[in-house]
Amino acid sequence: MFGGFFDKLKKGLTKTRDEFTDKISDMLKLYVTIDDDLYDELEEILVTSDVGVETSMDIIDKVKDKVKEKKVKDPLLVKDCLKEVLVDILGGEEGSIKPEKTPEVVLVIGVNGAGKTTSIGKMSAKLKNDGYKVLMAAADTFRAAAIDQLEVWSNRAGVDIIRHQEGSDPAAVVFDAIQAAKARKTEVLICDTAGRLHNKKNLMDELGKINRIIDREFGDAHRETLLVLDATTGQNAVQQAKQFMEVCPIDGLILTKLDGTAKGGVIISIKHILDIPVKLVGVGEGIEDMQEFNPKEFVEALF
């Protein structure tokens, strides 16, 4: 069920490839020697592919070093140097949502519309498929339909859900979910939490309260906070992540809608600027279309 990811990734990155890799290939063919103009054009392509200015400049510096170090003379071979630099930036480590130890509580945050609820559904299905006992907590109680939407996903994934009425206290939902998780010997409890970043103070208070309840009621559980970002928003996703980092520590990222955007380069920028591991990427609508992020495969698919 969870196979053929490389092909899906390759297909999902078509728009990004058109904007990014194909432009680079076409540009390099026009050069006879490797000079400053080539690097300027390369930087411009990176910036317009939502890699971001700061990250693009750093990439160019590293590509120049590689070209010197390998004594590359053929402009077409600059692309291989670029690939190596991108893999270095993204890090060799594959993203994983397998719990470091169980029981584990995963808090999932992200602005409304980023694909938070869908990501939780797909993540639950993946963990269940890997043999873990999973429970969902519908603690995003302020967004109309968030609870119902999560319930639909819980049915699709075949995972139980703990829910209250809309507008109820999110921390109370988490409290009940922890009691249920302990009683049912759940290995992974995934909590959908609020996505109201525009009101940072409220979000901070709410997450603080939830974390205190986890400390008190489930102190021996391993804890992870994952942030969901929408790849189609490009550099805005980087800004969003920075704002969430001011509110709470973030252990990993889930990047959604990679298949719907030409801005797939934003992953490079996110990793370079924030240095938070990308755990999962979404490349389609299906329940199996969210996969653990493999940097080498990503760069291969990009090229």
Backbone torsions as a table, in degrees:
resi	resn	phi	psi	omega
1	MET	NA	-39.6	-176.2
2	PHE	-100.9	39.0	-176.3
3	GLY	-103.0	-178.3	174.4
4	GLY	58.7	33.7	-174.4
5	PHE	-68.1	-37.6	-177.7
6	PHE	-58.2	-42.1	179.9
7	ASP	-64.5	-40.1	179.1
8	LYS	-65.6	-40.8	-179.5
9	LEU	-63.7	-44.3	-179.5
10	LYS	-59.9	-45.0	179.5
11	LYS	-66.6	-43.2	-178.2
12	GLY	-63.0	-29.2	-176.8
13	LEU	-92.6	12.3	-177.0
14	THR	-54.9	-48.1	-177.1
15	LYS	-64.6	-40.8	179.0
16	THR	-64.8	-40.8	-178.9
17	ARG	-62.7	-40.1	178.8
18	ASP	-59.9	-40.9	-175.8
19	GLU	-80.9	-22.1	-164.9
20	PHE	-116.6	-76.2	-172.1
21	THR	-66.8	-43.7	-178.2
22	ASP	-63.3	-40.2	178.8
23	LYS	-63.3	-39.5	180.0
24	ILE	-64.2	-46.5	-179.7
25	SER	-59.3	-46.5	-179.2
26	ASP	-62.7	-40.6	-178.4
27	MET	-66.2	-44.0	-177.0
28	LEU	-64.1	-29.9	179.5
29	LYS	-65.0	-22.7	-176.8
30	LEU	-82.0	-10.3	-176.0
31	TYR	-101.9	143.9	177.0
32	VAL	-99.4	-35.9	178.8
33	THR	-126.4	161.0	179.2
34	ILE	-90.4	111.5	-178.2
35	ASP	-136.1	-176.1	-177.5
36	ASP	-61.9	-35.0	179.6
37	ASP	-61.7	-40.6	178.8
38	LEU	-60.4	-47.3	-179.0
39	TYR	-64.9	-37.1	178.0
40	ASP	-63.0	-43.6	179.6
41	GLU	-66.0	-38.8	179.1
42	LEU	-63.1	-42.6	179.4
43	GLU	-62.7	-40.7	-179.3
44	GLU	-62.8	-41.1	178.6
45	ILE	-63.7	-41.9	179.2
46	LEU	-61.2	-46.7	-178.0
47	VAL	-62.3	-43.6	-178.5
48	THR	-72.6	-12.9	176.5
49	SER	-94.5	19.0	178.0
50	ASP	64.3	29.0	172.4
51	VAL	-79.0	-19.6	177.8
52	GLY	90.3	150.7	-174.1
53	VAL	-66.2	-51.8	-176.1
54	GLU	-59.3	-47.0	-178.9
55	THR	-67.0	-40.5	-179.4
56	SER	-61.4	-41.9	-179.8
57	MET	-63.5	-41.6	179.8
58	ASP	-65.6	-40.7	178.9
59	ILE	-60.6	-45.5	-178.7
60	ILE	-60.1	-44.2	178.1
61	ASP	-57.4	-43.3	-177.7
62	LYS	-70.6	-35.7	177.2
63	VAL	-65.0	-42.9	178.3
64	LYS	-57.5	-44.1	179.3
65	ASP	-61.1	-43.7	-179.2
66	LYS	-64.3	-42.5	-179.5
67	VAL	-60.5	-43.3	178.3
68	LYS	-64.2	-49.9	-175.6
69	GLU	-59.3	-39.2	-177.4
70	LYS	-94.0	2.0	-178.9
71	LYS	51.8	45.4	-179.7
72	VAL	-75.3	132.3	179.5
73	LYS	-115.1	-27.3	-176.2
74	ASP	-84.5	119.8	-179.7
75	PRO	-53.0	-34.5	-178.3
76	LEU	-63.4	-25.9	-179.2
77	LEU	-79.9	-7.3	175.8
78	VAL	-61.0	-31.1	-178.7
79	LYS	-61.8	-40.0	178.6
80	ASP	-64.3	-38.6	177.6
81	CYS	-64.5	-40.7	178.8
82	LEU	-61.8	-43.4	179.4
83	LYS	-58.9	-44.5	179.8
84	GLU	-61.9	-41.9	-179.9
85	VAL	-62.9	-42.8	-179.3
86	LEU	-64.0	-41.1	178.0
87	VAL	-63.3	-40.8	177.9
88	ASP	-59.5	-44.6	-177.9
89	ILE	-66.1	-43.2	-177.1
90	LEU	-73.7	-16.1	177.7
91	GLY	82.6	148.6	-174.8
92	GLY	-78.5	-13.1	-169.8
93	GLU	-82.3	134.7	178.7
94	GLU	-78.3	140.2	176.6
95	GLY	-68.0	144.6	179.1
96	SER	-144.9	140.1	175.2
97	ILE	-107.1	6.5	176.0
98	LYS	-64.2	130.9	-177.3
99	PRO	-62.7	137.2	176.2
100	GLU	-62.8	-42.1	171.4
101	LYS	-150.0	156.9	178.8
102	THR	-114.5	152.7	-0.5
103	PRO	-71.5	156.2	179.2
104	GLU	-130.3	141.2	173.0
105	VAL	-111.8	125.7	178.3
106	VAL	-112.6	119.2	173.7
107	LEU	-94.9	126.2	-179.7
108	VAL	-111.3	121.1	-178.8
109	ILE	-120.4	166.9	-179.3
110	GLY	152.7	152.0	-177.7
111	VAL	-69.4	153.5	178.2
112	ASN	-59.9	134.9	179.8
113	GLY	97.8	-9.9	-178.9
114	ALA	-77.2	-15.9	-178.8
115	GLY	103.6	27.6	-175.9
116	LYS	-63.0	-53.0	-176.2
117	THR	-63.5	-43.3	178.3
118	THR	-60.8	-42.4	179.8
119	SER	-61.8	-41.0	179.4
120	ILE	-63.1	-41.9	178.4
121	GLY	-60.3	-47.1	-177.2
122	LYS	-69.4	-37.5	179.3
123	MET	-65.6	-41.4	178.9
124	SER	-62.6	-42.7	179.8
125	ALA	-62.3	-40.9	-178.5
126	LYS	-65.4	-46.1	-179.6
127	LEU	-64.9	-41.4	179.2
128	LYS	-62.7	-41.4	178.4
129	ASN	-62.0	-30.3	178.1
130	ASP	-84.4	3.2	173.3
131	GLY	97.4	9.5	179.4
132	TYR	-91.1	150.0	175.0
133	LYS	-90.1	116.9	-170.0
134	VAL	-117.7	144.9	174.8
135	LEU	-134.3	139.7	177.2
136	MET	-104.4	145.9	172.7
137	ALA	-120.7	124.0	-178.1
138	ALA	-88.7	76.2	-175.1
139	ALA	-97.7	9.2	170.1
140	ASP	-93.3	79.9	-168.3
141	THR	-90.7	-4.5	-174.9
142	PHE	-96.4	-21.5	-178.9
143	ARG	-86.6	123.2	178.5
144	ALA	-56.1	135.1	175.9
145	ALA	77.2	-6.9	-179.3
146	ALA	-62.2	-39.8	-177.1
147	ILE	-68.1	-45.8	-180.0
148	ASP	-63.2	-40.5	-179.6
149	GLN	-61.8	-42.4	179.9
150	LEU	-66.9	-35.5	179.2
151	GLU	-63.4	-39.6	177.1
152	VAL	-59.1	-43.9	179.9
153	TRP	-67.9	-35.3	179.7
154	SER	-63.9	-36.9	176.5
155	ASN	-67.5	-42.4	-179.5
156	ARG	-63.9	-39.6	-176.9
157	ALA	-83.7	-13.8	-177.7
158	GLY	70.9	39.4	-176.6
159	VAL	-125.3	140.5	-180.0
160	ASP	-70.8	157.1	-179.1
161	ILE	-134.4	143.3	172.1
162	ILE	-109.2	125.4	-176.7
163	ARG	-141.0	155.0	171.9
164	HIS	-120.6	-170.2	176.1
165	GLN	-73.0	156.9	173.9
166	GLU	-59.5	138.8	177.5
167	GLY	87.1	-2.8	179.5
168	SER	-79.1	172.9	-174.5
169	ASP	-72.3	119.6	-178.8
170	PRO	-57.2	-38.1	-178.0
171	ALA	-64.7	-32.2	178.3
172	ALA	-67.5	-36.8	177.2
173	VAL	-63.9	-44.8	-179.8
174	VAL	-63.7	-39.6	177.8
175	PHE	-56.9	-51.4	-179.2
176	ASP	-63.4	-38.1	-179.4
177	ALA	-65.1	-37.9	178.7
178	ILE	-64.7	-43.3	179.2
179	GLN	-61.1	-43.0	179.4
180	ALA	-65.1	-41.7	-179.1
181	ALA	-61.7	-41.0	179.8
182	LYS	-67.3	-44.2	-178.3
183	ALA	-64.5	-35.8	-175.7
184	ARG	-95.4	5.7	-177.9
185	LYS	54.0	45.3	178.7
186	THR	-69.9	141.4	179.2
187	GLU	-91.8	-36.6	-179.9
188	VAL	-131.5	120.4	175.1
189	LEU	-105.3	118.8	-178.4
190	ILE	-108.4	120.0	-176.6
191	CYS	-106.5	121.8	172.9
192	ASP	-81.6	116.4	-178.3
193	THR	-114.9	174.8	-168.9
194	ALA	-60.6	152.3	179.4
195	GLY	-120.1	37.6	-175.3
196	ARG	-102.3	74.8	-176.0
197	LEU	-70.8	-26.1	-177.3
198	HIS	-63.4	-20.6	177.8
199	ASN	-117.1	77.9	-171.8
200	LYS	-58.3	-40.2	-176.9
201	LYS	-59.2	-47.7	179.0
202	ASN	-60.0	-43.9	-178.2
203	LEU	-63.2	-43.0	179.8
204	MET	-60.6	-47.2	-179.9
205	ASP	-60.7	-44.3	-176.6
206	GLU	-64.7	-47.3	179.7
207	LEU	-65.9	-35.0	177.2
208	GLY	-61.0	-45.7	-179.0
209	LYS	-64.1	-43.6	178.9
210	ILE	-61.3	-44.7	-179.1
211	ASN	-65.0	-35.1	177.8
212	ARG	-65.5	-38.5	178.7
213	ILE	-66.5	-39.9	177.9
214	ILE	-64.0	-43.1	177.9
215	ASP	-56.1	-46.3	-173.1
216	ARG	-75.1	-43.5	-170.7
217	GLU	-95.7	-20.6	-172.7
218	PHE	-145.1	45.3	-171.9
219	GLY	-58.1	-27.9	-177.5
220	ASP	-85.4	-3.3	-178.4
221	ALA	-77.6	141.9	172.6
222	HIS	-73.3	145.6	-175.3
223	ARG	-126.4	139.8	177.4
224	GLU	-134.9	140.6	171.0
225	THR	-117.0	120.9	-178.9
226	LEU	-112.6	136.7	179.8
227	LEU	-106.8	128.9	178.2
228	VAL	-95.5	127.3	178.5
229	LEU	-124.8	145.4	179.7
230	ASP	-94.9	114.8	-176.4
231	ALA	-60.7	-27.1	-176.3
232	THR	-68.4	-14.2	-179.6
233	THR	-86.5	-3.0	174.4
234	GLY	56.6	-129.7	-175.5
235	GLN	-63.1	-21.7	175.4
236	ASN	-61.4	-30.9	178.8
237	ALA	-63.4	-36.7	178.6
238	VAL	-65.6	-43.4	179.1
239	GLN	-62.8	-42.4	178.6
240	GLN	-59.8	-45.7	-179.6
241	ALA	-60.8	-41.6	178.8
242	LYS	-60.0	-41.1	-179.1
243	GLN	-67.9	-40.9	177.8
244	PHE	-65.2	-35.0	179.5
245	MET	-64.8	-25.4	176.1
246	GLU	-71.5	-25.8	-176.1
247	VAL	-88.3	-39.5	-179.3
248	CYS	-158.0	158.3	176.7
249	PRO	-69.4	142.0	-178.3
250	ILE	-120.1	129.0	-175.3
251	ASP	-94.0	-21.8	-177.8
252	GLY	-168.8	164.7	-177.3
253	LEU	-119.9	146.5	170.2
254	ILE	-117.1	122.2	-177.9
255	LEU	-108.2	116.6	-176.0
256	THR	-100.1	164.8	170.2
257	LYS	60.4	32.6	177.3
258	LEU	-63.4	-26.7	-177.3
259	ASP	-77.0	-13.6	-174.7
260	GLY	-104.9	16.0	-170.7
261	THR	-141.0	155.1	171.4
262	ALA	-94.6	4.6	-172.8
263	LYS	-102.6	26.8	-179.0
264	GLY	-58.2	-19.8	178.6
265	GLY	-62.6	-15.0	-178.2
266	VAL	-62.3	-26.0	177.4
267	ILE	-57.5	-41.5	-177.8
268	ILE	-63.8	-44.0	-179.8
269	SER	-63.5	-44.8	-179.1
270	ILE	-59.3	-46.4	-177.4
271	LYS	-67.2	-41.3	-176.7
272	HIS	-67.0	-44.6	-174.1
273	ILE	-82.5	-41.2	-172.0
274	LEU	-100.0	-22.6	-177.9
275	ASP	52.4	45.2	173.9
276	ILE	-111.0	134.1	-178.1
277	PRO	-66.7	137.3	172.2
278	VAL	-83.2	117.9	-175.4
279	LYS	-90.5	-43.9	-175.1
280	LEU	-135.4	147.6	172.0
281	VAL	-129.6	142.6	178.8
282	GLY	-103.4	127.4	-179.0
283	VAL	-128.0	30.2	178.3
284	GLY	169.7	175.7	-175.1
285	GLU	-81.8	-26.7	-171.5
286	GLY	-67.2	159.0	-177.9
287	ILE	-64.1	-24.9	-178.9
288	GLU	-96.7	6.3	-175.2
289	ASP	-89.7	17.9	173.9
290	MET	-118.6	122.8	-172.5
291	GLN	-132.2	158.7	177.0
292	GLU	-65.0	140.6	-171.9
293	PHE	-82.1	125.6	176.6
294	ASN	-115.6	110.0	-174.3
295	PRO	-57.5	-43.3	-178.0
296	LYS	-63.7	-44.5	179.4
297	GLU	-63.2	-37.8	-180.0
298	PHE	-61.0	-48.2	-178.2
299	VAL	-66.0	-40.5	177.0
300	GLU	-59.2	-46.1	-178.3
301	ALA	-66.1	-32.5	-179.6
302	LEU	-66.6	-34.7	-178.1
303	PHE	-98.2	NA	NA
